[in-house]
């Protein structure tokens, strides 16, 4: 499936909105049932809707005041590419965490994500 620039924007917008709301239904609806999500290139990817929901629940327990923004996106064939940044306060010690990254989302024939990969740089600012 070839993705248009506008469809890539819509997909990323829906992904950001679902992630900000910690809405497991909206989030997993964007992914194929057999989707793989990799947040760390050296760890095995998350696979399936249950793993994605667990990731979202864990993030909600750790993060406070989460913000996520797509800076710019590109499309190539069935892949959406995007530069992004995020920030939040860690609940355990109120440290401010900032991330910048790049993602690659491969989209299947049904318009849902089949593979999502993140590359991230993280910086933490301790309180006090």
N, C-alpha and C positions, 0 to 999 in steps of 0.2 A: 504494500500500500504506500503510495507516495503522499507525503504530508505537505500541506501548504503552509506558508508562513503564518497565516491567520489561525489555522487549526493548531499549529504548534503553540502559538500564544494562548489559545483557549485551553489547551491541555495543561500548560504550565500554570496558568491562572487557577484552574480547578485544583491542581496538585497543591499549590500554595494555600489556597483557601481551606482545603480539607485538612492540611497539616496544621495550620494556625488554629483551627477549630478543634483539633484532636478528634475529628469525626471519623471513626473507624469505618463506617458504612460508605461515606463519600470517598474516603481514601482508597479503600480496597476496590471500590467500583471502577477506579481508574486503571486497575491492573488486571491482566489476564489471570485466570486461576492458577496457572503454572508459572507465573512471573518470577523472575529472579531479581533481587535488589542487593547491590553491593555497596556498602558504605566504607569498606576497607578493602583495598586491592589484595591484601595478604590474608584475609579471612574468608571462609566460605560465605557465599551469598545467602541472604534470606530467601526462602522459597515458599510460595503459597500465601494465601490470605491470613491464615492463623499467625504465621511468623510476622507478617506486616502489622497486624493488630497488636501483637506483643511488643513490637518495636515502638509503636505509637504510644501504648500505655506506659512503657518504661520511660520514654521521653517526657511524657506529661508528669511523671513522678519526680523527675530530675530538674526540669526546666520551669522557670517562672518568668513571666513577661517575654515570652518567645516572640521574635520577629523574624520574618523571612522575606527576602525580596529577590526577584529575578532582575539582574542588571541588563542583560542583553541575551537574545536568543537567535539561533540559526536553525535552518532545516536542511537536510540532505537526504533525499529519498525517503526512507521510512524512519529516519532518526531525527530527533530534536536535540539540539545542543544548547546549553545555557550556562552563562556565568551568573553566580548568585552570591549573596551574603546573608548571614544570619547572626542574631545576637540574643542572649538571654542571661538571666541571673540563675546561678545554680542554687537550688533550694537548701542544700546542706550547709553551705558556708557563705552564701550571697555573693560569691565571686562572679564577676562579669565575664562572660565567655563570648568571644567573637569568632566567627568563621567566615572564610571566603572559599569559594569552591567553583567547580565546574561539574556539570552533569551531562550524561548522554542517556537519552531515553529512546529505546527502539520500540516502535509501535507495530502491532499486529494488524491483520486484515480487518478485525472488528473495531479498530480504533483505540484499543486499550494497550497499555504498556506491557511488553513481554520481557524486557530487560532494562533495568535502570542502574547506572553506575555513577558513583560520586567520587570525586577527588577533592579533598578538603585540607585547608591549612587552618589550624586553631590557635588562638591566642587567649590566654586567661589573665585577668587582672584581679588579684586578690584584694579583698576589702581590708582596710585597716592599716 
